[in-house]
Amino acid sequence: MPRNLDLTALRAFVAVADAGGVTKASGYLNLTQSAVSMQLKRLEEMLGVGLFDRSTRRLILTGAGEQTLGYARRMLELNDEVLTRLTASDYEGELTLGVPHDIVYPSIPRVLHRLAADFPRVKVQLVSSYTARLKRMFARGEVDAILTTEADCDAGGETLIIRPLVWVGAEGGQMWKQRPLRLAFEHACIFRNSVQAALDRAGIPWEMAVESDSIRTVEASVSADLALHACIEGTEPPYVERVAHGGALPALPQIKINLYRSDLNRSRPLDALVDLTRSSFRSL
């Protein structure tokens, strides 16, 4: 009697092979690591071969594993094609996009609006957090794509734009003239150290007037002319304006907005989300 391969086990195998390990694959598959390991064991027992060389810390495919991977990709592609063509005319599913708090506006709402129009049955979950946390989530396979604000770009990432930090304050505000200069930043903001260093080099005394876990608290304080803040040029929040200080404040460093996209999700909706995000930020 013919035996049937388990497509769930094959999908877990492909995810682990693409991710280079169980940890990231389990995040993408939304399964525990033990559940993914069990799927791999089940597939190896069914085939009667070892698919991974486990003598090293990183999982490496055996010869049988490499051969199985090609078959597994073809079977999953055919399975997904049948389901897409015969059960629905539109793509459906869920994507998770991670974006730092301070670059959500103005681009991300436009991106999500356009994606919803093109793929109405695809749900996009927006995770807004700090770059360091988003990169940890991405490494665990918990998000499909992330944007980051960094001085550099890691392997596998794509730099969308490079822009300077600019000083922002209240509309018509005068706080920028005060000494010591009062600053408002989130606790985990990666910009604050470089801003403080620039002020130190310029010999301008400063103090942290507002420290918060909420960007909204920072923005409210700045818009009330209680402190100054710095953000990436082109991402200034509402109710504040770029400070026309005429050289009284130091120039601030350049920052990269980078895009990282999961290799595990090869769907058209994610392709579209990445393309829309890329175009939106490059037009800032």
MARFILUM-896960 format. One line per 4 residues: number of its first residue (from 1); their letters; for each residue x, z, y of N, C-alpha, C, O. Coordinates in steps of 0.02 Angstrom, whole numbers, plus 50000, padded with zeros to 5 digits. Atoms other than C-alpha are relative to their C-alpha. Layout:
<timars>
NUM = A = X,Z,Y,X,Z,Y,X,Z,Y,X,Z,Y ~ ...
</timars>
This chain:
<timars>
1 = MPRN = 50043,50000,49940,50000,50000,50000,50045,50000,50062,50091,50040,50066 ~ 49958,50003,49940,50073,49952,50171,49998,50065,50039,49946,50098,50043 ~ 49997,49941,49956,50130,50093,50283,49999,49977,50072,50022,49923,50089 ~ 50004,50016,49929,50098,50097,50470,50046,50046,50040,50047,50107,50031
5 = LDLT = 49958,49961,49955,50223,50151,50600,49957,50035,50052,49905,50008,50073 ~ 50036,49960,49950,50164,50285,50722,50022,49977,50070,50080,49986,50088 ~ 49982,50025,49933,50157,50208,50897,50018,50057,50047,50059,50048,50092 ~ 49983,49943,49959,50163,50380,50976,50073,50020,49990,50109,50035,50037
9 = ALRA = 49931,49984,50016,50326,50416,50887,50047,49946,50027,50101,49961,50052 ~ 49959,50054,49973,50393,50245,50936,50007,50006,50076,50061,49994,50103 ~ 49997,49993,49927,50349,50277,51119,50047,50057,50019,50084,50052,50068 ~ 49954,49945,49987,50440,50444,51113,50072,49978,49988,50116,49997,50026
13 = FVAV = 49933,50025,50016,50591,50359,51033,50027,49956,50056,50085,49964,50077 ~ 49978,50045,49946,50599,50224,51168,50014,50041,50063,50063,50028,50098 ~ 49990,49959,49940,50581,50354,51306,50065,50039,49996,50101,50043,50046 ~ 49938,49962,50009,50723,50460,51236,50061,49953,50005,50111,49971,50036
17 = ADAG = 49945,50048,49997,50834,50306,51214,50013,49978,50072,50070,49973,50093 ~ 49993,50022,49931,50801,50250,51394,50025,50057,50045,50064,50045,50091 ~ 49982,49943,49958,50821,50425,51467,50068,50028,49983,50099,50063,50023 ~ 49936,49973,50021,50977,50466,51369,49996,50071,49976,50047,50105,49969
21 = GVTK = 50008,49932,50023,50905,50630,51310,49928,50020,49996,49884,49986,50023 ~ 50068,49977,50011,50752,50729,51263,49970,50031,50063,49910,50025,50075 ~ 50026,49962,49942,50737,50831,51424,49963,49954,50048,49905,49968,50064 ~ 50032,50045,49952,50700,50688,51544,49942,49963,49967,49890,49953,49999
25 = ASGY = 50054,50036,50035,50596,50595,51414,49938,50044,49993,49882,50020,49999 ~ 50058,49956,50007,50486,50748,51387,49961,50007,50064,49900,50012,50064 ~ 50034,49998,49935,50449,50758,51573,49958,49938,50012,49902,49943,50035 ~ 50036,50063,49990,50399,50575,51579,49939,49996,49954,49886,49974,49975
29 = LNLT = 50055,50005,50049,50291,50588,51421,49950,50057,50008,49897,50056,49976 ~ 50043,49942,49990,50214,50752,51482,49990,50039,49934,49935,50061,49918 ~ 49999,49963,50063,50260,50835,51317,50056,50052,50004,50102,50045,50044 ~ 49945,49952,50004,50367,50985,51274,50059,49967,49964,50051,49918,49928
33 = QSAV = 49941,50027,50033,50544,50952,51217,49994,50005,49924,50015,49960,49888 ~ 50008,49992,50073,50502,51019,51044,49952,49948,49972,49962,49924,49916 ~ 50047,50051,50024,50355,50899,51030,50033,49931,49996,50021,49894,49949 ~ 49965,50064,50002,50466,50751,51074,50049,49999,49942,50054,49949,49907
37 = SMQL = 49952,49996,50056,50599,50808,50949,49963,49992,49934,49989,49961,49887 ~ 50039,50007,50061,50463,50820,50817,49979,49928,49988,49979,49905,49931 ~ 50018,50071,50006,50408,50641,50853,50061,49960,49974,50053,49916,49932 ~ 49940,50035,50023,50587,50582,50831,50014,50014,49926,50030,49968,49888
41 = KRLE = 49989,49982,50070,50605,50677,50667,49950,49964,49955,49968,49941,49901 ~ 50051,50034,50040,50441,50604,50604,50016,49926,49991,50008,49899,49936 ~ 49983,50071,50005,50498,50427,50643,50060,49989,49954,50060,49942,49915 ~ 49941,50006,50044,50667,50453,50559,49981,50010,49927,50006,49975,49883
45 = EMLG = 50022,49988,50069,50583,50524,50404,49960,49941,49973,49966,49923,49915 ~ 50040,50057,50022,50461,50378,50398,50045,49940,49984,50032,49904,49935 ~ 49956,50057,50011,50602,50250,50412,50055,50014,49949,50083,49968,49919 ~ 49947,49982,50047,50725,50346,50305,50070,49988,50027,50117,49979,49988
49 = VGLF = 49934,50011,49969,50868,50322,50429,50008,50047,50059,49958,50071,50087 ~ 49987,49962,49940,50951,50419,50568,50002,49952,50060,50037,49901,50058 ~ 50003,50044,49941,50914,50344,50739,50051,50018,50054,50070,49976,50094 ~ 49952,49976,49950,51034,50449,50843,50060,50033,49967,50053,50067,49916
53 = DRST = 49940,49964,50020,51212,50508,50820,50001,50065,50040,50013,50065,50100 ~ 50006,49936,49967,51195,50692,50860,50065,50040,50000,50064,50101,50011 ~ 49936,49966,50001,51379,50734,50846,50028,50012,50069,50077,50049,50078 ~ 49979,49990,49931,51398,50724,51036,49943,50033,50039,49887,50036,50015
57 = RRLI = 50051,49967,49959,51306,50814,51176,49946,49951,50022,49887,49970,50028 ~ 50049,50051,49979,51222,50653,51232,49979,49959,49939,50021,49938,49899 ~ 50025,50038,50057,51111,50564,51108,50022,49927,50004,50011,49893,50054 ~ 49976,50069,50003,51189,50399,51056,49966,49966,49941,49961,49995,49887
61 = LTGA = 50035,50037,50053,51097,50268,50954,50048,49981,49944,50105,49961,49957 ~ 49964,50027,50056,51158,50229,50780,49987,49925,49995,49947,49898,50033 ~ 50014,50071,50011,51163,50051,50717,49927,49988,49983,49895,49942,50009 ~ 50071,50006,50017,50992,50076,50639,49955,50015,50060,49902,49985,50068
65 = GEQT = 50039,49984,49940,50931,50154,50801,49997,49942,50048,49945,49928,50077 ~ 49999,50058,49956,50986,50003,50903,49952,49946,49975,49917,49915,50015 ~ 50045,50051,50029,50893,49887,50784,49927,50021,50008,49884,49980,50024 ~ 50069,49975,49994,50738,49996,50786,49975,49996,50072,49917,49983,50084
69 = LGYA = 50020,50000,49930,50738,50004,50976,49972,49932,50021,49922,49929,50056 ~ 50025,50066,49984,50716,49816,50990,49930,49988,49973,49886,49964,50008 ~ 50067,50007,50030,50569,49816,50870,49949,50044,50036,49893,50024,50049 ~ 50046,49953,49968,50493,49969,50954,49976,49974,50068,49917,49979,50084
73 = RRML = 50019,50027,49935,50496,49888,51126,49948,49944,49992,49898,49943,50028 ~ 50046,50056,50010,50409,49732,51061,49932,50025,49977,49881,49999,49999 ~ 50064,49974,50024,50275,49832,50970,49962,50035,50055,49901,50027,50061 ~ 50034,49965,49945,50237,49941,51121,49976,49951,50053,49922,49960,50081
77 = ELND = 50021,50051,49950,50232,49791,51239,49937,49964,49976,49892,49953,50016 ~ 50059,50034,50027,50108,49704,51124,49940,50047,50000,49885,50026,50017 ~ 50054,49950,49998,50004,49863,51107,49972,50007,50070,49911,50006,50080 ~ 50023,49990,49932,49997,49887,51295,49966,49937,50028,49919,49942,50067
81 = EVLT = 50031,50062,49977,49957,49704,51325,49929,49993,49974,49884,49973,50010 ~ 50067,50004,50030,49809,49709,51205,49952,50047,50036,49896,50028,50052 ~ 50043,49951,49967,49740,49867,51286,49983,49979,50071,49927,49987,50094 ~ 50011,50021,49931,49762,49797,51461,49951,49942,50004,49906,49942,50046
85 = RLTA = 50041,50061,49996,49680,49630,51425,49929,50009,49974,49882,49979,49999 ~ 50065,49996,50033,49536,49685,51315,49958,50060,50021,49898,50060,50010 ~ 50039,49940,49983,49485,49855,51383,49987,50008,50074,49941,50045,50093 ~ 50012,49993,49927,49498,49835,51573,50032,49942,50035,50083,49915,50014
89 = SDYE = 49973,50055,49960,49527,49703,51703,50051,50025,50051,50088,49985,50079 ~ 49955,49972,49951,49625,49822,51815,50049,50048,49965,50034,50076,49912 ~ 49954,49948,50023,49777,49931,51788,49970,50068,50016,49936,50077,50066 ~ 50022,49932,49986,49740,50115,51774,50055,50048,49976,50100,50028,49939
93 = GELT = 49949,49951,50018,49840,50273,51753,50017,50043,50060,49979,50047,50108 ~ 49979,49954,49947,49936,50394,51862,50074,49992,50015,50115,49984,49970 ~ 49930,50002,49977,50097,50385,51964,50013,50063,50040,49968,50089,50073 ~ 49980,49942,49959,50191,50529,52043,50058,49980,50045,50110,49957,50022
97 = LGVP = 49950,50017,49949,50288,50500,52204,50021,50063,50036,49979,50101,50060 ~ 49973,49942,49964,50401,50632,52280,50030,49979,50066,50070,49932,50069 ~ 49977,50017,49933,50436,50629,52467,50015,50064,50038,49975,50110,50037 ~ 49987,49941,49958,50522,50756,52581,49947,50007,50054,49919,49958,50078
101 = HDIV = 50053,49986,49951,50402,50840,52703,50007,49958,50063,49958,49931,50089 ~ 49991,50026,49933,50480,50768,52858,50002,49924,50005,50010,49897,50060 ~ 50003,50073,49995,50472,50583,52812,49936,49972,49969,49931,49912,49955 ~ 50065,50025,50025,50294,50574,52746,49969,49953,50051,49943,49900,50034
105 = YPSI = 50027,50042,49946,50238,50505,52915,50056,49961,50032,50112,49986,50036 ~ 50065,50035,50001,50216,50371,52969,49990,49953,49941,49936,49924,49934 ~ 50002,50054,50049,50254,50263,52816,49956,50014,49939,49918,49970,49917 ~ 50031,49987,50065,50183,50351,52662,49924,49990,50001,49898,49961,49953
109 = PRVL = 50072,50014,50001,49997,50350,52713,49984,49925,49996,49937,49905,49961 ~ 50011,50073,50003,50008,50161,52741,50014,49974,49930,49977,49932,49904 ~ 49982,50022,50067,50093,50138,52573,49945,50018,49950,49925,49976,49909 ~ 50051,49977,50047,49963,50240,52479,49934,49962,50011,49899,49946,49963
113 = HRLA = 50062,50037,49985,49819,50152,52568,50003,49929,49970,49955,49906,49940 ~ 49993,50068,50025,49885,49980,52521,50001,50000,49923,49971,49956,49892 ~ 49998,49998,50073,49921,50030,52341,49931,50013,49971,49912,49984,49920 ~ 50068,49986,50023,49745,50100,52322,49956,49938,50003,49912,49929,49961
117 = ADFP = 50038,50062,49995,49675,49933,52380,50019,49951,49945,49976,49916,49918 ~ 49977,50048,50051,49781,49834,52257,49989,50025,49929,49978,49985,49884 ~ 50008,49970,50067,49764,49955,52109,49951,50058,50006,49971,50116,50002 ~ 50049,49947,49987,49601,50051,52136,49992,50051,49944,49966,50106,49956
121 = RVKV = 50009,49953,50057,49605,50131,51962,50064,50038,49985,50068,50074,49935 ~ 49938,49963,50008,49781,50199,51981,50000,50060,50048,49991,50051,50108 ~ 49998,49939,49959,49793,50379,52043,50073,50015,50017,50115,50016,49972 ~ 49933,49983,49979,49947,50423,52144,50001,50073,50022,49964,50094,50066
125 = QLVS = 49991,49930,49982,49999,50605,52151,50062,50005,50045,50117,49986,50026 ~ 49946,49993,49952,50105,50642,52305,50027,50071,49998,49990,50119,50009 ~ 49965,49936,50000,50231,50783,52288,50044,50003,50062,50091,49963,50068 ~ 49961,49994,49938,50301,50839,52456,50043,50063,49994,50017,50119,49989
129 = SYTA = 49955,49943,50008,50455,50950,52444,50068,49983,50029,50075,49933,50065 ~ 49933,50011,49975,50640,50963,52482,50037,49951,49955,50021,49945,49896 ~ 49961,50048,50038,50766,50833,52427,50029,50030,49937,50025,49999,49883 ~ 49968,49970,50058,50857,50952,52310,49950,50012,49944,49965,49998,49885
133 = RLKR = 50051,49988,50051,50696,51000,52219,49974,49935,49971,49964,49929,49911 ~ 50024,50065,50024,50636,50820,52209,50050,49968,49952,50030,49937,49903 ~ 49949,50029,50044,50801,50767,52130,50001,50037,49933,50013,50006,49881 ~ 50004,49963,50063,50785,50905,52000,49939,49977,49960,49943,49968,49899
137 = MFAR = 50060,50024,50034,50608,50848,51959,50011,49930,49972,49990,49915,49917 ~ 49985,50069,50023,50668,50667,51946,50045,50002,49939,50035,49963,49892 ~ 49954,49995,50057,50808,50718,51828,49964,50022,49937,49984,50005,49882 ~ 50039,49977,50058,50679,50802,51716,49946,49951,49980,49909,49963,49932
141 = GEVD = 50051,50050,50017,50568,50647,51715,49930,50018,50022,49882,49991,49996 ~ 50066,49976,49978,50426,50734,51807,49969,49958,50054,49909,49966,50069 ~ 50026,50044,49948,50407,50603,51943,50024,49929,49985,50076,49918,49954 ~ 49984,50070,50013,50407,50413,51937,50048,49972,50052,50088,49928,50036
145 = AILT = 49956,50023,49947,50495,50386,52103,50005,50055,50053,49958,50093,50064 ~ 49992,49952,49946,50566,50493,52243,50036,49967,50058,50075,49920,50050 ~ 49961,50014,49941,50627,50471,52420,50042,50062,50015,50020,50118,50003 ~ 49957,49944,49982,50772,50579,52479,50031,49988,50068,50036,49931,50091
149 = TEAD = 49961,50005,49938,50862,50616,52641,50067,50031,49986,50072,50091,49973 ~ 49934,49978,50021,51048,50628,52608,50054,49968,50042,50043,49919,50077 ~ 49942,50030,49967,51220,50595,52679,50027,49942,49958,50055,49895,49985 ~ 49977,50053,50046,51261,50488,52525,49943,49979,49955,49887,50002,49963
153 = CDAG = 50050,50023,50049,51170,50400,52383,50030,50003,49931,50084,49976,49919 ~ 49975,49994,50069,51191,50442,52199,49992,49935,49962,49955,49890,49982 ~ 50006,50058,50044,51211,50315,52061,49928,49991,49979,49893,50039,49962 ~ 50069,50015,50018,51047,50229,52023,49952,50001,50059,49895,49980,50052
157 = GETL = 50043,49998,49941,50979,50255,52198,50010,49939,50044,50058,49901,50036 ~ 49998,50057,49952,50945,50128,52335,49990,50028,50070,49940,50061,50084 ~ 50008,49979,49931,50974,50163,52519,49955,49952,50037,49970,49892,50043 ~ 50049,50043,49964,50824,50098,52617,50021,49990,50072,50022,49934,50096
161 = IIRP = 49978,50005,49930,50883,50137,52793,50051,50055,50014,50053,50106,49979 ~ 49954,49949,49974,51021,50232,52883,49983,50010,50073,49989,49963,50113 ~ 50020,49986,49931,50964,50316,53043,50031,50066,50023,50046,50109,49982 ~ 49974,49937,49975,51033,50452,53156,49946,50054,50005,49887,50038,50012
165 = LVWV = 50044,49945,49980,50955,50622,53178,49994,49999,50076,50042,49983,50111 ~ 50011,49997,49928,50879,50640,53351,49968,50067,50017,49933,50097,49976 ~ 50030,49938,49975,50830,50791,53454,49928,49988,50018,49912,49938,50051 ~ 50070,50005,49980,50643,50819,53473,49977,50067,50027,49998,50121,50005
169 = GAEG = 50027,49940,49968,50549,50942,53582,49929,49986,50022,49900,49935,50006 ~ 50069,50007,49976,50382,50968,53666,49995,49941,50050,50044,49924,50083 ~ 50011,50054,49952,50307,50826,53768,50009,50028,50071,49973,50073,50092 ~ 49985,49975,49933,50380,50852,53942,50033,50068,50000,50035,50101,50052
173 = GQMW = 49973,49933,50006,50465,51010,53878,50067,50009,50035,50102,49961,50049 ~ 49938,49982,49966,50612,51100,53959,50045,50045,49957,50097,50067,49980 ~ 49962,49954,50042,50674,51204,53813,50071,49976,49988,50116,50018,49978 ~ 49933,50026,50015,50823,51089,53786,50052,50021,50053,50112,50016,50040
177 = KQRP = 49954,49979,49948,50899,51155,53949,50021,50073,49992,50068,50095,50025 ~ 49988,49927,50006,50897,51337,53893,50063,50013,49959,50079,49976,49912 ~ 49943,49978,50039,51053,51426,53830,49995,50076,49990,49983,50112,50038 ~ 49986,50039,50060,51071,51486,53700,49941,49956,49981,49883,49973,49992
181 = LRLA = 50052,50048,50020,50977,51337,53632,49961,50028,49941,49990,50049,49891 ~ 50043,49973,50053,50830,51392,53527,49981,49945,49951,49957,49892,49971 ~ 50011,50050,50053,50812,51299,53361,49943,50021,49954,49931,50081,49944 ~ 50053,49988,50049,50668,51282,53238,50011,49956,49940,50013,49895,49946
185 = FEHA = 49989,50038,50061,50699,51230,53057,49970,50037,49940,49960,50097,49941 ~ 50019,49970,50064,50635,51258,52882,50061,50031,49968,50118,50011,49982 ~ 49944,49965,50032,50740,51374,52775,50043,49952,49959,50104,49956,49961 ~ 49963,50043,50046,50789,51236,52652,50017,49932,50030,50039,49888,49994
189 = CIFR = 49987,50065,49968,50809,51094,52778,50075,49984,49997,50116,50025,50019 ~ 49930,50018,50006,50971,51001,52743,50030,49980,50067,50091,49972,50072 ~ 49975,50022,49935,50985,50949,52926,50030,50058,50041,50074,50046,50083 ~ 49986,49945,49954,51006,51122,53002,50075,50014,50004,50100,50029,50059
193 = NSVQ = 49928,49985,49998,51190,51148,52952,50038,49949,50043,50082,49967,50081 ~ 49965,50051,49960,51245,50982,53027,49982,50004,50073,50024,49990,50116 ~ 50021,49990,49930,51144,51016,53186,50038,50058,50030,50063,50053,50086 ~ 49964,49941,49976,51222,51188,53204,50074,49984,50010,50105,50006,50059
197 = AALD = 49929,50018,49994,51396,51115,53173,50012,49956,50061,50063,49964,50096 ~ 49993,50043,49941,51369,50982,53307,49998,50041,50064,50036,50028,50111 ~ 50004,49956,49941,51319,51116,53433,50064,50042,50007,50089,50051,50063 ~ 49938,49961,49998,51471,51221,53386,50058,49958,50027,50097,49982,50068
201 = RAGI = 49946,50043,49977,51587,51074,53413,49994,49985,50075,50044,49978,50110 ~ 50012,50014,49928,51507,51042,53583,50005,50063,50042,49999,50059,50104 ~ 49994,49937,49963,51528,51225,53631,49934,50023,50029,49933,50059,50080 ~ 50067,49981,49976,51339,51249,53654,49975,50058,49958,49966,50051,49898
205 = PWEM = 50026,49943,50039,51275,51422,53604,49928,49986,49977,49890,49952,50011 ~ 50066,50012,50028,51120,51422,53495,49977,50062,49961,50016,50106,49945 ~ 50029,49948,50041,51003,51538,53401,49943,49971,49960,49909,49925,49983 ~ 50057,50021,50040,50877,51514,53261,49939,50039,50023,49930,50098,50007
209 = AVES = 50060,49968,49973,50713,51551,53349,49943,50000,49950,49902,50046,49948 ~ 50055,50007,50048,50597,51490,53210,50029,49978,49933,50062,49926,49930 ~ 49982,50018,50068,50633,51489,53023,49939,50008,49957,49906,50061,49958 ~ 50063,49998,50038,50493,51448,52904,50006,49958,49938,50051,49916,49932
213 = DSIR = 50006,50042,50059,50449,51375,52735,49953,49942,50012,49945,49898,49969 ~ 50051,50050,49984,50319,51265,52821,50023,49955,50057,50040,49979,50111 ~ 49984,50047,49947,50357,51108,52920,49948,50003,50055,49964,49989,50113 ~ 50053,49996,49950,50191,51132,53009,50015,50057,50050,50002,50049,50109
217 = TVEA = 49981,49945,49955,50252,51299,53080,50054,49977,50047,50052,49993,50107 ~ 49946,50026,49958,50409,51214,53143,49972,49953,50053,49989,49959,50112 ~ 50028,50049,49954,50311,51071,53221,49958,50034,50055,49961,50014,50113 ~ 50042,49965,49951,50188,51190,53306,50044,50036,50052,50028,50036,50111
221 = SVSA = 49956,49964,49954,50330,51293,53380,50035,49952,50049,50042,49966,50108 ~ 49967,50049,49958,50419,51138,53444,49952,49971,50051,49969,49963,50110 ~ 50049,50030,49955,50261,51062,53518,49979,50049,50055,49954,50028,50107 ~ 50017,49949,49949,50232,51227,53611,50059,50014,50046,50056,50059,50087
225 = DLAL = 49939,49993,49959,50406,51210,53691,50033,50068,49990,50060,50098,50036 ~ 49968,49936,50016,50469,51365,53602,50069,49990,49969,50109,50037,49966 ~ 49936,50014,50032,50616,51280,53516,50009,49925,49993,49963,49886,50006 ~ 49984,50070,50014,50702,51115,53476,50008,49990,49925,50022,50036,49887
229 = HACI = 49994,50019,50070,50708,51024,53311,50038,49934,49997,50048,49902,50049 ~ 49969,50066,50009,50798,50870,53240,49968,49966,49941,49955,49997,49889 ~ 50029,50038,50054,50725,50733,53133,50031,49931,49999,50067,49912,50046 ~ 49972,50067,50006,50771,50559,53074,49964,49954,50050,49902,49955,50055
233 = EGTE = 50027,50047,49951,50746,50427,53209,49945,49957,49968,49956,49926,49916 ~ 50055,50039,50026,50578,50342,53183,49950,50040,49959,49897,50014,49940 ~ 50046,49958,50038,50497,50488,53090,49976,50060,50041,49957,50111,50012 ~ 50021,49945,49957,50454,50597,53240,49927,50019,49986,49884,49975,49983
237 = PPYV = 50070,49979,50013,50297,50702,53205,49958,49995,50063,49984,49988,50118 ~ 50044,50002,49941,50144,50700,53320,50012,50060,50045,50038,50112,50024 ~ 50000,49947,49949,50138,50805,53479,50070,50022,50021,50078,50073,50054 ~ 49932,49987,49975,50327,50803,53505,50028,49933,50024,50000,49881,50010
241 = ERVA = 49968,50061,49977,50443,50678,53586,50075,50007,49996,50102,50062,49994 ~ 49927,49999,50001,50625,50629,53579,50024,50027,50068,49999,50007,50120 ~ 49976,49968,49939,50722,50732,53705,50046,49953,50038,50096,49928,50011 ~ 49958,50041,49957,50794,50631,53849,50049,50046,50035,50040,50062,50093
245 = HGGA = 49955,49949,49975,50941,50748,53873,50059,49972,50040,50097,50009,50070 ~ 49948,50031,49959,51059,50621,53955,50070,50021,49982,50114,50022,50025 ~ 49933,49981,50021,51208,50678,53852,50013,50075,50003,50068,50097,49986 ~ 49991,49927,49997,51180,50865,53879,50001,50031,49931,50025,50087,49923
249 = LPAL = 49998,49976,50069,51157,50885,53691,50043,49952,49959,50047,49893,49976 ~ 49955,50044,50038,51277,50817,53559,49962,49949,49957,49905,49960,49937 ~ 50027,50048,50047,51245,50662,53457,50001,50031,49930,50044,50072,49914 ~ 50008,49971,50067,51190,50702,53279,50018,49948,49947,50018,49888,49962
253 = PQIK = 49975,50046,50052,51247,50625,53113,49947,49951,49974,49887,49960,49985 ~ 50043,50049,50033,51176,50476,53020,49976,50028,49934,50012,50064,49900 ~ 50031,49977,50063,51060,50510,52873,49974,49939,49962,49947,49892,49992 ~ 50027,50053,50043,51015,50397,52727,49933,50020,49971,49926,50076,49946
257 = INLY = 50062,49991,50038,50838,50381,52663,50008,49958,49937,50011,49896,49940 ~ 49987,50033,50064,50862,50340,52479,49938,49999,49956,49894,50041,49962 ~ 50055,50007,50048,50742,50282,52344,50029,50001,49930,50077,49966,49914 ~ 49982,49997,50071,50759,50328,52160,49937,49985,49960,49884,50015,49971
261 = RSDL = 50057,50022,50040,50645,50245,52033,50015,50011,49926,50069,49994,49903 ~ 49991,49986,50071,50622,50298,51852,50008,49936,49960,49972,49887,49970 ~ 49992,50057,50046,50686,50178,51720,49951,50004,49942,49945,49956,49904 ~ 50045,49991,50057,50557,50247,51598,49933,49966,50011,49900,49946,49963
265 = NRSR = 50064,50031,49983,50405,50177,51688,50012,49929,50026,50041,49920,50079 ~ 49988,50069,49982,50407,49987,51694,49936,49964,50020,49930,49903,50013 ~ 50066,50028,49986,50228,49961,51752,49998,49962,50066,50038,49973,50111 ~ 50011,50038,49938,50167,49840,51884,49980,50045,50059,50004,50033,50114
269 = PLDA = 50016,49956,49943,50088,49980,51989,50061,50034,50029,50067,50041,50090 ~ 49939,49968,49973,50256,50069,52002,50043,49948,50035,50073,49964,50087 ~ 49964,50053,49964,50340,49904,52046,49972,49990,50070,50009,49984,50119 ~ 50033,50010,49936,50212,49883,52184,50012,50058,50047,50025,50048,50107
273 = LVDL = 49988,49940,49959,50233,50062,52246,50071,49999,50028,50081,50015,50087 ~ 49930,50003,49977,50422,50040,52256,50008,49946,50053,50041,49957,50104 ~ 49994,50055,49951,50406,49872,52346,49968,50018,50067,49996,50003,50120 ~ 50034,49980,49939,50281,49940,52471,50039,50053,50039,50044,50050,50100
277 = TRSS = 49961,49948,49967,50387,50093,52506,50062,49971,50032,50080,49988,50089 ~ 49939,50032,49974,50543,49989,52528,49985,49962,50065,50020,49969,50115 ~ 50018,50041,49941,50457,49869,52650,49980,50044,50059,49998,50029,50116 ~ 50025,49958,49947,50374,50008,52749,50057,50036,50036,50058,50038,50098
281 = FRSL = 49945,49964,49968,50533,50107,52780,50048,49953,50035,50076,49971,50087 ~ 49954,50047,49967,50637,49954,52821,49972,49971,50063,50007,49940,50102 ~ 50030,50025,49939,50513,49909,52955,49995,50053,50054,49969,50040,50109 ~ 50004,49946,49950,50529,50076,53045,50043,49983,50061,50046,50022,50109
</timars>
